[in-house]
Amino acid sequence: MELIYKFEDLDNSNVKEVGGKNASLGEMFQQLSSKGINVPDGFATSAEAYWRFIRENELEDQLKETLSSLNDDDSTELKKAGKKCRKLLMKATIPEDIEKAIFDGYNELKKREESLESVAVRSSATAEDLPDASFAGQHETYLNIKNEDELLEAWKKCVASLFTNRAIKYREENDFEHMNVALSVGVQKMVRSDKASAGVAFTIDPDSGFENVILVNGTWGLGENVVQGTVRTDEFYLFKEALKNDKDPILSKKVGSKKKMMVYKKKKKNDETIKNKKTPSKKRKKYVLKDEELVQLGKWCLEIEKHYNKAMDIEWAKDGNSDELFIVQARPETVHSSKEKPSKLQKFSLKDGGNKPMLTGVGIGDKIAAGKAKILDSPDEADKLEEGDVLVTEITNPDWDPVMKKASAIITNSGGRTSHAAIVARELGAVAVVGAKDATDQIKDGQEITVSCASGSEGRIFEGILDWNEDEIDLDKIGKPDTEVMLILANPATAFNNATLPVDGVGLMRLEFVINSSIKAHPMALINYDNLKSKKAKKKIKKLTKGYDDKKEYFIDKLSKAVATIAAAFYPKDVIVRMSDFKSNEYAELIGGKEFEPEEENPMVGFRGASRYYHDKYKEGFALECQAMRRVRDDMGLTNVKLMIPFCRTVEEGKKAKRVMAENGLKRRKNGLDIYVMTETPSNVVLGEDFAEIFDGFSIGSNDLTQLTLGLDRDSEMVSDLFSEKDNAVKTLIKWAIDKAHSKERKIGLCGQAPSDFPEMAQYLVECGIDSVSFNPDAVAKGIENIVEAEKKKK
């Protein structure tokens, strides 16, 4: 049996000899380096070397005896046993042949890597009776090891880490015989990420399980801060199809606070130790990877996923000496990839929407939980936490795993989507909010709280026990109607979760939500920033657009990434994006908006929709919208995006709007672009055939069509009792609109709640031959049921 193996001689068939981690490193070095992926070279000591070490020091019986009397519920006994085992191993002598093999491997590595400064020493456990068992996160790694003496010490520490308290507890809970588990030690060229950055990447969205994106997290310095969740990391989403087709793949970029960075600190005698120091303010505001580095990393992740043929959890590091990126570890993603697609979907929502949350952070999952908060400083206080309590703490590590299993929800001050707390919460199916900053100060021990992750990527913490709905959609039972069922969406943060719904795409994506919640500034105020009269508005815009040299680029970038996220979630299904349809009073509420908006008596039927797009007061602002949409379709390759013009009163107005779009790179039919129009005014119905000559499809906006057909203001409480899409006049116009669209071979859909609220409305639409109906996500199940039933009656 070999005592050491070079990485070039290892692959995934060697798990029994060197454990999963080292076998995977060898597999990547051997198979993927030739494809341009940088994997640091190295070698691994074998399981045989471990057993030789145990046997020659006569440790097996001593270890067995020490562990034989363990009591699962006695943490004190566990600590004593663990400490005794580790002491036995650290006092033992490394046999000469093992020592020589380690030195030979180390010196050969130095010859292969002439610029080698130091090595990383990593633990990789394997079980004799189950060689492919995962022991992720249970054992230790030692970094920046610089000479033979340090290497031997690190090797012994890795072996001793087989008996950390958490590793012993893990084996006990998973029924592994302690003396059937061996430890291989990997020795790998050190990537000096302490001088640059490091992080992790998932080739699947770890929260929703959405498979067509890559999530990259990173921070300055060593990657341990990412894994441990010590900092709020930078976060990037990349679209796989764009990576494959050499298009712009970056769907979103969020800069994290990155308050600390892990580096090496020199001590006396030139020894080094790891220190978490305060990150300089300039670095905190700067992304840890350039766009071109993100793309390179994304392509490597795709290649690794393809090689393993499964979703992967990948560790990356950037070397501060060479500026090169490296892959330092890859393992299968275990939460979503191992699960069958559910036949039932659960949708959670707070009944009253919740009051203002007391705290927010990064939400993990999409559920809601409530209970008494218990603030714990360490796992040693586990007895304070009762089943169903909400665990609140600074940060977690594998020692917390048994404690976390008892919690109904988990809240941590620190961490991001790839932190330990987030990963374990997903595995447990628990609700978690990480990176909630000062949660341990703001929440009182014993306080009743509600933790909601049902509103997209933001986790919210509320005072008191709130009521919520838990709706279940049975995908097998619900059936698939002939009529297309689509979504009404606005918030990109919910896109990946909503993409799991049984729908045919997005029938209406509203740009207003993104402009209001993310961009916040009036587009004309961005264009005319230097001439703004309001100093307050200028100050706010300056703060908003920090990091952008061009304020117009701020608008285009934010809007394009938001739309691209939704388009990617549903790709290749259609996503129909409605260009902005604020009313003038709503536009005025945007930062700087009051300087560019008229005061109107009735904005509902005033300066809105298509009439703005070619008008001098907004034409330049509309151009920014167009440029953002062109970027999504042409640069990012998301040609499933179709565009729609709202509130287009006349055919001539439609032509003018289309001309402005063409001037800004959005020419109808170019690169497969379809342009739809909303059917919202009676004129859209009366002249339906004429509108069909210049547009590719229609979407009935039932709210506006109802108010204009019945001549009432839908915002007025005085006449609200008259507002009804079921009125015969409205229904007649809907039927005419459908007939006229079909006479010109144009598709037509409807966006609104009526078909889910009223089965008779669904029946009427189906009888009229509507092509699609779009619902809000919470109404999809009821809407489908109504349409399926209506189709049965029609037949």
N, C-alpha and C positions, 0 to 999 in steps of 0.2 A: 504494500500500500504506500502511496506517495505521501510525503509530509507537506509538500507545497506544490501548487500548480500556478503557472503563469496564466494571466487572463486570456492570452491568445490560445491556450489549450483547454479553456473551459467553455461550456455552453449549458443550456438549460437541462441537459441530460445528467449533469453533475450535481444536482441538488443534494443527493444523499452524501456526497463527498464534502461539499463546501457550503451547503445551505442555500436558501433561495436568493438572498441578496447578492452573494458573491457569484453564484451561477449566472444570475441575470447580468451582472457587470461583465463577466466573461463573454456571455452571449452577445451583448452589445458591442464590446470591443472587437470581437472576432467577426461579427456579421455586419455591423453597421458603420464601422470606421471607414470602410471602403466606399460608402455612400456619402461621405463628406461630413458625417456626424462626429464631432469631437468627443471621445470618451477617454478619460485619463487612464493610462496604462497602470498595471500593477500585478500583484500576485496574491494568492490566498493560502494560508495554512489549512490543512485538512482536518476533518473530523477524527481521522486516525491520529493526527498529532495531538489532538485534545485527549483522546483516550489514553495514549502513551504517557502524556503528562499526568493524568489521573492515576494510572496504574503504577508508574514508577515512584510516585510519591505516596502510594498506598492510601489514597484519599476516598476511594469509593465507599468503603464501609463507614468511615467517619461521617461522610456527607449523608449517607442513608440514615444513620442513627440520629443525626442532628435534625433531619426533616421528618422522621417517623412519627413524632408526637405532636405534629402541628394540629391546631384547632382552628377551623375556618373563621370562627367568630372572635378569636383572640389575637388582636393586632399586636399586643405586647410580645406574645410568644413568637409571632412572625418576625418581628424586628430582631429579637434575640437570635433566632435561628439563622436569619439572613446574614446578620453581622458575623456570626461564628463561621458560617460557610465561606464567606468572602475572606475572612482572616486566614483560614486554612489554605486557601488557594494563593493568597498573596505571600504567605510564608514559604510556599513550596518552591522547589528548585526546578528550573527548566532543564530537561535532559540535554546533554551535549549535542546529540544528533539533531534535535529540534532547533536548538540555538544556532547551530551551523547552517541548517537549511534556511532559517529566517535571514541570517546574515548574507548567505549566497543569493537569495532572492532579492534582497535589498540592494546589494552591490551590482547585480545584473541590471536591476531597474535603473540605477544611476547611470550605467553605461548606455542603456537604451534612451534615456532621457537626460541629455547632457546639461540641460538648464535646471535640473531638479534641485529645488531648495529644501523641500520638506515633503512629508507624506501624511496622508490621512489614514488612520487605523480604525477599521470598522468591524463590528460584530455581525456574524451571520449564523443564526442557530438552525439546527436541523434535527428532526426526530427520527430515530431508527425505524420505528414502526409506521411512521407517516412522514416520509421525507419531504413532501410538498406542503407541510403545515406552515402557516404564517405566524411569525413571532414579531411582527412589525412593531417598532417602538418600545420593545421590552428591554433592549440591551444597549450598551454604551458605544460611543464613537469618540476617538481622540484625534485632535487636529494639530497640524503644524509640527509634527514630530521630526526632529532634525538630525538625530544621530543614532548609532546602534544601541547605546544604553537607554535612551528614551524609548526606542522601538521595543526593546524587550520589556520595559516597564509597562508600556501601553498594551502590549500583547497580553501580559498577565492581568492587567486591569480589565481588558475585554473578556477574558475567560472568567474572571471573578464576577463580571456583570451578569453571568448566567444565573447568579444567585442574588440579584437585587430583590428587594421585598416585592416589587411589582411583578418581576419575572416568576418568582416562586408562586405568588398568588394567581397569576395568569395560568400557570400549568395546573395548579390545583383545581381551578374553576373549569378548565377544559379537559380534565381527566388525562393529562399527560404524565407518564411516569418520569419523575425527575431524572433518574439515572438512565433514561433512554434518549435524553436530549443532549446533543453535542454542540460545540461551538467552534466554528471556523472563523479565522481572523483575516480580513482583507487589508492589504497594504497597497495604497493607491497614491499616485502622484497628487500632491496637494494643489488644488486650484486656489489661487490667492484672492478669493472673493472678499476677504477682509479689506482689500484695497479697492473693491468695486461693488458688486451686488450679487444677490443670489435669491432663489425662490423655488416655487413649485409650479407645475402645470398639470391640468387634468384635460384629457381628450374627450371629456363629456362634461356637461354642466353638473356639478356635484349636488346641486339642490333639486333640480327638476328631473335630471336624467336625460335631458335633451342632448341628442348625439351629434348634432352638426356644428358644434362650437368647441373651441379650446379656451379654457380659462387659465390665464397666467397671473400669478401673484409674485411680487418681489419686494425686496427692501435693500437698503444699503448694508454692506458688511456680510457676515456669515449668515447662511440660511437658517440657522437654528432659531432665529427670531421669528421666522415665518412659520416653521413647524410648531414651535411652542406657543405661537399666538401672542408674543410679547408686544408686537406693534401692529398698527393699522397699516397694511401693505398697500402698494399700488396694485390696481386690478385692471386687467385687460381681457376683453373677449375678442376672439378671432373666429371668422367664418370659414369653415373648412372648404366649401366649394370655391370660394374666392382664392384660397391658398393653392388649390389644385389647378386653377385656371389663370394663375399669375395676375389676379385682380387685387385691388386694395382690400385686405381681409379684416381691417381693424373696425370692429363694431362699436366698441366703447373703451374709453380710457378714464380711469378714476385715480387721482393722485391721493395716496394715503398720507397720514400724518408722519409716519416713520420717525417717531420721537427718539428712538434709540438705534444705535448700530453696533453690532458685535464685532470687535476687533481684538488683536493681540496686544497685550501690554507687557513691556519688558520689566523684569524684576532683577533682583541682584543675581550675580553670577551668569548674566545673560539668559537666564531662563525666561520663558514667556508664559503668560496665562491669558485666559480669555476675559475680556471686560466688555460690558455693555455701556457704552458711553453715549452722551447726548449728541444727537445728530445736528450738525450745523444747519442753521435756518435755511440757507440757500439750497442745501441738498434736500431738505424736507419738502420743498416746493417743486423739486425737479423730479421728473420720471426716471426710474432706475434703468430703463431700457429705451434706446432710440427706436423709432418706427421700423427701420431696416433690420434691427436686431430682433424685434418682435416677430417680424415676418420670417427671418431665418429660423428662429426658435420654433415658430408655428409649423414650418415645413419639416423640421426634425421630428416634432411631436407626431405629425401625420405619418412619417416614415416608421417611427417606432410602433405606433398603433397598428399600422399595416403589417409590420413584421410579426407582432405578437397576435394579431387578429383579435384584439379585444381592447376595450377602453383602458387607458393607462394613467397611472399617477406617477409623475416624473419630477425629479429634482434637477434643477439647472444651477449653474454658477458661472459668473464672469470673472476671468482672471485679470486683476488690476495691473499686472506686469505686461501682459501681451495684448490685452483688450479682446481676447478671444472668449467665445462662449463654449461651455462644456456641459454635457449631460453626465451627472454624477450618480444617478440612480434611476431605476424605472421598475415599477411593480404594477400588477393588475389593479384597477379600481374595483373595489369590492362591494360597494353599496348598491349601485344601480345595475351594473353589468351582470351581477349574479342573480338578479330577480327577473321573473317572467313579467311581461307587461300586464298590468292589472286589468281585470274585466270590470272592476268598479272604480270609480273616481270619487273621492271625497272633496267637497268644497266647503270651506269654513268662511264665515263672515260674522262680524259683530252686529248684533241686532240693531243698535242705534248708531252704528258707525264709530262708536267710542268718542269720549270727550278728548280734549287735547292730552296726548300722552305725557307722562312725567319724565320719561326717558326714551331715547331711540338708539338704535345701533344696527348692526348687520343682522338681518333676519335669516335664520336657517330653517328650511322647510316651508310649509304653507299652512300650518295648523295653528290652533289657539289652545292655550292651557291656563289654568289658574290655580292658586293655592297660597299657602303661607310662605313668605320669604324666610329663608334661613341663611344667614351670612356666615360663611365658613372661611377661615384663614388657611387651613390645610386639611388634607385627608384624615389627619389624626382626630379631627372633630366630627367624624362620620356619624357618631351616635346622636348628634344634635338633629340630624336630618331624618325625618320620618317619611314613609312612603307617601308620595303625592305632593310633598313640599317642593318649593321652587328654590333651587340651589343658586346662591349669589356669591361670587368670589372674584378675586383679582384675575386669576389665570389658572388653567388646568394643565396637567401632564398625565402620562399613563398611570401614575399612582392614584389618580382620582377615579379611574374607570369603575371600580366597584361602587363608589359613592354615587356617581352619576346615574347608575341604573335605577336608583330609588326615586330620582327627581321627576316631577311632572314637567318641569321646564328648567333650563339652565341659562344663567346670565353671567357674563364675564365682563370685567372692565376692559380687558385687552383682547386683541385677536382679530382675525379676519376670516374669510370663507374657507381658508385652508388650514386654520389653526387646529390644535388638538381637540378643543371643545366642539368645534364645528363638525369635525370628522366623526367623533364619537356620537354626537347628537344625531347625525344622519344614520349611523349604524343602528342606533336604538330607536329611530323613528320619533325622537323627542323634539319638542319645541326648544329653540335656543336663540338667544340674542347675544352676539359677541361684539366686542368693541364698544360697549355701552358706557365707556369713560368712567365716570365716578358713581357707578351703580351701588357700590358698597357703602358709599357715603349718603346717597340720596334715598336709598331704600332702607327702611328700619327692620331690624330683626323681628320676625313674627308678623310683619305687616301683610295683609291680604292684597294680592296683586293679580292682574291678568296680563298674560304675555301673548301678543298676537304677531304672527308672521304671515298673516293672510292677505297682506297688502303689497305683495311684491318683495323687492329686495330689502326693504326697510323693516326692521323688527321694532315693535312698539310695546312699551310697558305702561300699563294704566293702574291707577289706584283702585282698589276694591275688586270684588268679584263681579265681572260683567256677564251679561247673557250673550250667547252667540248661537248661530245656526250651524248645523252640520248636515249638509245635503249630500246625498249619494246618488251618483249616476251609474246605473247598471248598463255597461256598454253592450253586453250580450243581449239583454232584454229590450233595449231601447229601439233597436232596428235602424235601418238606413233608408231614409226617404228618397224618392226620385228627385224631388225639389232640393236644390243645393241649400245647405244650411251654413251660414257664414257668421263671423263675429263682428261686433262693433267694438273697436279697441282704441285706446288713446295712450295708455301708460306702457312704455317699453319694458319696465321692470317686471311686468306680469306676463310678458310674451311667451317665455319658454314653458311656463306652467300651463298657460292657456292653449298652447300648441298641442297638448295632450288630449284636448277635447275632440269629440268626433265631428269635426267641421271640415268644410271644403275650402277654407281660407278666410280672409278678412274682407268683408263687404264694405266696411267704412272705417278708415283710420283717420282720426281727427288731428290735424296739426296744432290746433289751439292749445291742447293740453301741454305739449312739449314747449311751445312758445311761452306759455304762461308759467309753467313750473320749472323749466330748466333754463330757457333763454332769458326770460323776464323783461327784457328791454324791447322797446318798439323798434322795428327794423329801420324806420326812417331816422330815429334818434341815433342809431349806430352809424348810419351813412353820413349824417350831418353832425357828428359828435363835436367837431371843432366850433360849430356855430350855435350850439345849444345855449339858450338863455339861462336855464336853470342850473345853478352851480351844484345843487343837491343831486340832480339827475346825472350830471357829469361825473360827480364823485362815485355814485353807485355804479355807473357803467364802467368807469375805470377799474373799479374793484372786480366787477364781474368778468371783464375781458383780460384780466391779468394773465400773461403768458401768451397772448395773441398779439402779434405785431399789427395785424389788420383787424379792425373791429367788425368788418363785414365777414371776414373769415370765421370769426367767433360764431356768428349766426349760422353760416353755411355748415360749419363743422358740427355744431351741436345738433342741428336739425337733421342733417344727413345721417349721423350715427344713430339717432333715435329711430328714424324710419327704417334704417338698415337692420337694426336689431329685430324689429317686428317682422320685416320682410324675410330675414334669415330664419326666424323661428318657424315660419310657415312654408318656406321654400320647398318645392317649386310651385306651390299653390298660389293663386292670385291674392295680392294684397292691394286693395283699391284705396289710394290715399286721396283724401279730399283736401284740396288747397285751402288755405286759411279762410275761416268764415266768422271772424269776430264782427260784432257790430261796432259802430264808431264809439259808443260809450264804453265798450269793453276794451277796445284798442287804447283808449285814452288812459286806462288804468295801468297799462304797461309803463315801465320807466321811460320817461321822456315823451310819453304818448300825448299828453295834453297840448304840446306845441304843434302837433301835426293832425289833430282830429277836430272835425267840426262839431258844434253842439247842435243836436237834432232833437226835434220834438218827439219823433217816433223812430228811433234807430232800427227797430225790428224790420221796417220796410224802407230803410234809407240807404246810406252809403255802405253797402255790404256786398260780399260775394264778387261776382264777375265784374261789376261796375267799378270796383277799385283797381282791378288788375291793369287796365289800360289808362287809368286816370293819372294825370301829372302828380297828384297828391300822394299816390301810392305805387306808381309803376316801378320805381327803383326798388321799393321794398319787395314787391312781387318777384322782381328779377332775382333777389336773393333766395326766395323759396324755390324758384325754378333751377337755379344753379345747384342747390342742395339736392334736388330730385335727380338732376342730370348726373351728379356724382354717384348717387346710390345706384342708378341703373347702368351707367357706362363705366365708371371707374371701379365700382365694387361688384359689378356683374349681376346685380339683383334685378333682372329683367322681368321678374314676376310682379313688379310694382307697376300698377296702372294708376293713372291720375284722373281726378274728377273735379269738374268746375261746379261750385255751388251757386245757388241763387242767380241763375243766368236768365234774365227776363226776356231777352229777344235773341233771335238768330244772329243778328248783326253783332250783338254784344259777344256772343260765342265766338264769332270769327275774329273779333278784335283781341279777345283773350288768347286765342290760339296763336295769333300772330306774335304776341309778346312772348309766349312760351317758345315758339320756334326761334325767335331772336336770341333766346337764352339756352339754345341747345336741346329743346324738347319738341322736336317736330313729329307730328303724328305719323305713325307707321315706321319711323326710323328706329332701328334696333328693336323692332317689334312693339313700339309704344302704342298702347291704346289710350284714348282720352274719352272719359265718360262725362256725363252731365247729370246733375241732380234734377229730378222732376219735383219741383217745389211750388211752382206757380201755375195757375190755370193755362197760361200761355204755353208752358212746356207741353201740356197735354193737347191743347187745340192745334198747335203747330208741330205735333210730334213727328210727322213725316219729314218736315223741314229740318228739325233738330237732328234727326237721324242721318241726314246727308253730311253733317259736319262732325258728328260724334259717333263713337264706336259702341256705346251702350248707355243705359239709364239706371239710375237708382232713385226710387221714390222716397222722398223725405216726407213721411206721413204727417209730422207735426206742422211744418210750414204749409203743406198742401191743404191741410184741414183748416188752418186759421185763415188762409187766403180764399178758400172756397166758401167758407161760412162768414167771412168778413168780420172776424173777431181777433182781438189781441190775446194770444195764448198766455201771456204773462199777467193778464188782468183777472183778479179774483172775482170781479163783479159778473163776468160772463163765463167763468170757468165751467159752470154746469152745462153750457151749450157745446163745449168742446168735445167732439167725439169722432174718431176715425170711422165709426160704424154708421155715421149719417149717410143716408142714401146718395146725397149729392157727392160726397167724398168718394164713396164706393164706385159710383158711376164714373167719376174722373179716373180712378185707379184702373178700372176695366178698360176705358178708352186708351189710357197710356200704355197698358200691356198690349192691346190689340195693334196699336199704331207702331210700337217698337217691333213686334213680330212681323208686321207687314213689310218692314224694311230689313228683316233678318237681323235685328239687334237684340242682344240680351237685356233683360230688365229685372231688377230686384227691388226689394223694399227693406228699408232700415227702420226698425221700431219695435216697441214692446207689444203692440196690439195682438200679433199672432200668438204670443205666448200667454198673454192675459186673457184673451177671448178666443176660445176654440172656434166660434162661428166666423171670426175674422180669418183665421187660418183656413177654414173650409172655403171661404169666398175666394181667397187668393189662389188656392190650389185649383178651384173650378175655373178661374180666369186664366190659368196657365202661367203664373209667375215663375220665373226661372230660379230665383234665389230669395231667401229671406235672411236678414242679418239680425242677430240678437246680442244683447249684452251677455257676458259669460255666465252670470248667475241665472239667466233665463233660458239657456240652451236646452237643458233637459226637458223642461216643460214645452218649449217651442217645438222640439223634435217630436215629442209625443202627440202634440196637436196636429202637426203636419202629417205624420204617419197615419193617424186616425182619419184625417181629411182625405188622404189619398185612397184609403180603403173604401170610404163612402163614395168617392168619385168613380172608382172601378165598379 
